[in-house]
């Protein structure tokens, strides 16, 4: 999203705040509408934040490409995310966040109130912050199924990657069996229809391996 005079809204403190508030209000209204249509369903709102790490570390290029936008400090990021999470929760849905970038700010997302973090396992380091979030009740949604057509993918190999990651923290399968969610690494927009079906079936199969 760009400003009237050019360059990204990211450069404008007031605009950043207003965009977050607008998103929160839009989600509140949307979830309420969906709730009316499906009163008995469990609703999950997944907030996509692919650039959150870059925003916080000053990694977003300016329009010219010769510079970078200033980093957005943690208190501001926290306040914006908490407002979005509060709106989702107040509307009766479960707030989940997805980011397929490296260096996921796990603690910030956890502290903001998201109940699950969806991430690309191939980009994640098994730092203790993941274990801390999991023990606090934040579910981890493992992006292990390739998002585009890939040959030779097996349920066993993908399940082993998840077990290895959690094994770094000493978690036994019994500790996470009921909280295990398996997803594609980063959406299926680039997948063929056949692979999209296969990817979802594979995710379900991997998750069922206890």
Secondary structure, DSSP 8 states (H G I E B T S, - for coil): -B-TTSSBGGG-HHHHHHHHHHHHHHHHHHHHHHHHH-TTS--EEEEE-TTHHHHHTT--B-TTSSSB-----HHHHHHHHHHHHHHHHHTT-EEEEEE-SSS--HHHHHHHT-SEEEEEGGG----HHHHHHHHTT-EEEEEEE-SS--SS--HHHHHHHHHHHHHTTT--HHHHGGG-EEEESS-STTS-HHHHHHHHHHHHHHHH--
